[in-house]
């Protein structure tokens, strides 16, 4: 079954999260994703609150920009969430928007090198290992978590470019793709991820090989209601994406479900519906995804 979720966008004030998260839980939504866009809302703090307010929904953070964090802090916060709410957090890390990283003095010369070092150290720390690392950016001296997660936890890489997608295959447990990814883009991403997995010796020969799966999560910009087409068109235009085919969907549950299926057919394991930034009814959007779209997505 294709996983399905929705985004709580940080254009909404943080105090709106409680009602959206509780509704997501009550309505049976599988995944609620949060963003850490500069300079709006903190990803870890929002995730902790959403997890505490709910009982069953998974809460994803897509994504935590690695230039903003020492990897030990990322590991400490991740381990805390995983231990308090087993099986429910999903954390993605990535380069961050480079203009934002420049604004805060955190932009690095080689974002790919930083992400590789951060992913490798983060996953090792969360496995309970003790690390001494002298990398280009990540430097640790005899560091281990007192309270690592009780079992394996997935770390997702939120990436877009070819080098970074191969890196995700080499060093991450899954990949998060943005809403600017068409079905053809998902196919290409899967190919690049698999190349990285093969280069790292992480991918067997396919089904039955015993290799660990590498799930792909992709956002899908969606709008419903009478003004849905206009809101979708305006957002794509604002992002400079209006000429890219097969991006976003506007319409009723049937139309949205078909767009989800196109991404699933291209290789996405989970599709997270992303409302427009001016969505007038965030709670209604979550209910629409859980109660109307979910039954139509196999």
Secondary structure, DSSP 8 states (H G I E B T S, - for coil): --EEEEEE-TTS-GGGHHHHHHHHHHHT-SEEEE---TTT--HHHHHHHHHHH-SS-EEEEEEEEGGGS-HHHHHHHHHHHHHHSTTTEEEEEE---HHHHHHTT---S-HHHHHHHHHHHHHHHHTT--EEEE-SS-EEEEE--TT--SS---EEEE--SHHHHHHHHHH-SEEEE-TT--HHHHHHHHHHHHHHHHHTT---SSTTS-----EEEEEEEEE-STTHHHHHHHHHHHTT-TTSTT--EESSHHHHHHHHHHHHHHT-SEEEEEE-TT-S-HHHHHHIIIIIIGGG--
